[in-house]
Amino acid sequence: MSEPSAATILIVDPEPLIVESIAVALAANGYRTLQAMSRGIAQRMVNHDHVHVLISHGHLHGDSTPFSFATEVSSAHPDMAIVAVTSDGHTDHAFVPERARILLKPFDLSELLIAIADARALARPASS
């Protein structure tokens, strides 16, 4: 696994305070963060920035099913680690990308860092 400072993490959640608090905590731990409150902005960032980890809330405006954005990103970018965040303890795992790490709200920094490390271990290495 590469050092945290080498990883860029995109945080997507409809709640600005959640996005900001996660970004501040991750930046303090050496990560570069990108922030998005909508699916459209997040999609542009995925397409134009080199994102290593996606932290995405399960219910984004415009998603047809829970985690559909995360599932689309996972399919298009198999080397990108996915952390699927939900506040629903009864999430239907059929909607969660197969190689995603699920993180249940509320969570603390240590749980977040473990989820990121686990998700990065599940991501397929980029083809050379």
C-alpha positions as CSV (number, residue, x, y, z in Angstrom):
1,M,0.0,0.0,0.0
2,S,1.3,3.5,-0.8
3,E,1.8,6.2,1.7
4,P,-1.3,8.3,2.5
5,S,0.2,11.4,1.0
6,A,0.3,9.7,-2.4
7,A,-3.5,9.0,-2.3
8,T,-6.2,11.4,-3.5
9,I,-9.6,10.8,-1.9
10,L,-12.9,12.0,-3.3
11,I,-15.5,12.5,-0.6
12,V,-19.1,12.6,-1.9
13,D,-22.0,13.3,0.5
14,P,-25.1,15.5,0.2
15,E,-24.3,17.0,3.6
16,P,-21.6,19.7,3.3
17,L,-20.6,19.5,7.0
18,I,-20.0,15.8,6.7
19,V,-17.8,16.3,3.6
20,E,-15.8,19.1,5.2
21,S,-15.2,17.2,8.5
22,I,-14.1,14.1,6.7
23,A,-11.8,16.2,4.4
24,V,-10.2,18.0,7.4
25,A,-9.5,14.7,9.2
26,L,-8.1,13.0,6.2
27,A,-5.9,16.1,5.2
28,A,-4.5,16.0,8.8
29,N,-3.5,12.4,8.1
30,G,-1.6,13.2,4.9
31,Y,-4.3,12.6,2.3
32,R,-5.2,14.9,-0.6
33,T,-8.9,15.4,-0.7
34,L,-11.5,16.4,-3.2
35,Q,-15.0,17.3,-2.1
36,A,-18.4,17.0,-3.9
37,M,-21.9,17.4,-2.7
38,S,-23.5,16.1,-5.9
39,R,-23.2,13.2,-8.2
40,G,-22.6,15.5,-11.2
41,I,-19.6,17.3,-9.6
42,A,-18.3,14.0,-8.3
43,Q,-18.5,12.4,-11.8
44,R,-16.5,15.3,-13.3
45,M,-13.8,14.9,-10.6
46,V,-13.6,11.1,-11.2
47,N,-13.2,11.8,-14.9
48,H,-10.6,14.6,-14.7
49,D,-8.6,14.0,-11.4
50,H,-6.5,11.1,-10.5
51,V,-8.7,9.7,-7.7
52,H,-7.4,6.7,-5.7
53,V,-10.3,6.3,-3.2
54,L,-14.0,7.2,-3.5
55,I,-15.8,7.7,-0.2
56,S,-19.5,7.9,-1.3
57,H,-22.7,8.2,0.6
58,G,-25.2,5.6,-0.5
59,H,-28.1,7.9,-1.4
60,L,-27.1,10.7,-3.8
61,H,-29.6,12.8,-5.7
62,G,-30.0,11.2,-9.1
63,D,-29.1,7.6,-8.1
64,S,-31.7,5.1,-9.3
65,T,-30.7,2.7,-6.6
66,P,-28.6,2.9,-3.4
67,F,-24.9,3.2,-4.2
68,S,-25.5,3.3,-8.0
69,F,-22.8,6.1,-8.4
70,A,-20.3,4.0,-6.4
71,T,-21.2,0.9,-8.5
72,E,-20.7,2.8,-11.8
73,V,-17.4,4.2,-10.6
74,S,-16.3,0.7,-9.4
75,S,-17.1,-0.8,-12.8
76,A,-15.4,2.0,-14.8
77,H,-12.3,2.3,-12.5
78,P,-11.4,-1.2,-11.1
79,D,-8.2,0.3,-9.6
80,M,-10.1,2.8,-7.5
81,A,-10.8,1.9,-3.9
82,I,-14.5,2.4,-2.8
83,V,-15.7,3.2,0.7
84,A,-19.5,3.0,0.7
85,V,-21.0,5.1,3.6
86,T,-24.5,4.6,4.9
87,S,-26.5,5.4,8.0
88,D,-28.8,2.5,7.3
89,G,-27.8,-0.5,9.2
90,H,-30.1,-2.6,7.1
91,T,-28.4,-1.8,3.7
92,D,-29.2,-4.3,1.0
93,H,-25.6,-5.5,0.2
94,A,-26.8,-6.4,-3.3
95,F,-26.6,-2.7,-4.1
96,V,-23.1,-2.2,-2.7
97,P,-20.2,-2.7,-5.2
98,E,-18.6,-6.1,-4.7
99,R,-15.2,-4.8,-3.7
100,A,-16.4,-1.8,-1.6
101,R,-15.8,-1.5,2.1
102,I,-19.0,-0.5,3.9
103,L,-18.8,2.1,6.6
104,L,-21.8,2.7,8.9
105,K,-22.5,6.2,10.2
106,P,-21.6,7.4,12.7
107,F,-18.0,6.5,12.5
108,D,-14.8,7.8,14.0
109,L,-11.5,8.6,12.4
110,S,-9.9,5.2,13.2
111,E,-12.8,3.4,11.6
112,L,-12.5,5.6,8.5
113,L,-8.8,5.0,8.2
114,I,-9.3,1.3,8.5
115,A,-12.0,1.3,5.9
116,I,-9.8,3.2,3.5
117,A,-6.9,0.8,4.0
118,D,-9.3,-2.2,3.5
119,A,-10.8,-0.7,0.4
120,R,-7.4,0.0,-1.1
121,A,-6.4,-3.6,-0.5
122,L,-9.6,-4.7,-2.4
123,A,-9.0,-2.5,-5.4
124,R,-7.4,-4.1,-8.4
125,P,-4.0,-2.6,-9.4
126,A,-4.0,-0.4,-12.5
127,S,-2.8,-2.1,-15.6
128,S,0.7,-1.1,-16.8
